[in-house]
Amino acid sequence: MQRRTGLAIAGVAALAWGEWLNWRWSRTLVGSSGGASAAVVVLGYRNPQATANLINRWRVRAGIRSSAADGAHGTRVIFSGGATSSGGTEAQLMADYAKSVLEFDGTVLLEDQSTTTWENITNVIPLLEDVDRIKIASQPAHALKARAYVRRQRPDLAERLVRADDYRPGEWLLVKPLLALYGLWTLRGLTADERKVTL
């Protein structure tokens, strides 16, 4: 009985830790920039098949809901990701899913050359120069890494970063501890300043 109780407590603690860490990452390196125009950058994930995989489908949904979150007029959604082993690009697969399945009819731009997160940011910067607010949609740790890269490449644009709607309490609850562990590993190169939470 005690063993079962101990396991239950450990499980609840792991879920709470994963939830908290993802919440924290979603609020790091973002501000409250205002303005009429906005862009949402949706980062692609390795996609060997000819249609968007589970992770890319979720990222597209997070990007679409981020574009609708504050009702900005003319928000553009930028799908970023290069070639896949199936012959297409992550950007095109995500755009196809957004239009054909989610019936998204807003402004869509494609960046289809990137193979790394650093390249994602480098290649979308020209598409962000004229917007007031920038949102990056991905899993919270990955989005934080991308925001840190914006800050390194273009500090002036980093001032326009605001929260995307890519964290919701309870969403992906059972895998959030694993996402948190993976996130800690992927974020190990960030500086202490880049890890600072902005509330």
Helices and strands as residue ranges (DSSP letters): H 2-26, E 38-43, H 54-68, E 76-80, H 90-100, E 107-111, H 117-124, G 125-127, E 133-137, H 140-153, H 155-158, G 173-175, H 176-186
